[in-house]
């Protein structure tokens, strides 16, 4: 595991496309701050984070 900012990511994800994941986490953090919610410092399941981000902005499905 490699620590990237405040989120731990497996090295494979870091090498694959970590900037996308970091942006998702940053966006989720911004949305939750706006609504007064906190998130764990270390996020384990990026799929759940991504789904929660889309749900928090009112989208049920990811646009293709």
Secondary structure, DSSP 8 states (H G I E B T S, - for coil): -EEETTEEE-HHHHHHHHHHHHHHHHHHHHHHHHTT----SS---HHHHHHHHHHHTT-SS---
